[in-house]
């Protein structure tokens, strides 16, 4: 696996998981964790955050990293 994909998976995956946890905790006032985990919407949202994190956020972070490394 190339360095770019390793970086994208690491950075984007971390962001995606962070957003899933954050949104789960944010909705604790309305629903318990077990209610949230039993809904299909939770898993769709989790997959969406992780995919956006890896492919979009990870890509732009990789491009910024390359720019920083070229300047040095």
C-alpha atoms as one frame of an Amber mdcrd trajectory, in Angstrom:
protein
   0.000   0.000   0.000   1.368   3.427  -0.898   2.303   6.031   1.686  -0.515
   8.255   0.484  -3.197   5.659   1.206  -1.678   4.797   4.581  -1.760   8.476
   5.486  -5.308   8.938   4.187  -6.584   5.893   6.071  -4.886   6.995   9.272
  -5.956  10.638   9.217  -9.368  10.222   7.610 -10.222   7.138   9.626  -9.334
   8.919  12.854 -11.536  11.890  11.912 -14.409   9.607  10.913 -14.293   7.644
  14.156 -14.010  10.853  16.172 -17.123  12.239  14.474 -19.072   9.028  15.102
 -18.224   9.119  18.806 -18.906  12.858  19.028 -22.303  12.608  17.340 -23.243
   9.594  19.477 -22.407  11.497  22.646 -24.186  14.590  21.345 -27.423  12.625
  20.882 -27.313  11.082  24.368 -29.837  13.682  25.545 -32.424  12.256  23.137
 -31.537   8.546  22.874 -29.487   6.066  24.848 -26.431   4.470  23.280 -28.217
   1.126  22.929 -31.079   2.814  21.056 -28.639   4.559  18.759 -26.698   1.350
  18.070 -29.882  -0.547  17.231 -30.853   1.876  14.449 -29.729   1.454  10.857
 -29.282   5.221  10.574 -26.368   5.062  13.023 -24.421   2.657  10.820 -25.171
   4.567   7.632 -23.965   7.762   9.282 -20.854   6.036  10.676 -19.877   4.639
   7.276 -20.522   8.029   5.671 -18.266   9.851   8.154 -15.468   7.339   7.715
 -15.679   7.349   3.902 -15.743  11.160   3.767 -12.867  11.278   6.216 -10.691
   8.878   4.263 -11.402  10.032   0.726 -12.031  13.763   1.133 -10.327  14.934
   4.302  -7.479  12.450   3.936  -6.834  13.561   0.357  -6.707  17.258   1.185
  -4.505  16.619   4.219  -2.138  14.581   2.018  -1.902  17.431  -0.499  -1.131
  19.915   2.289   1.511  17.568   3.677   3.176  17.355   0.260   3.209  21.146
  -0.029   4.813  21.500   3.410   7.465  18.906   2.572   8.316  20.581  -0.763
   8.852  23.938   0.959  11.434  22.478   3.324
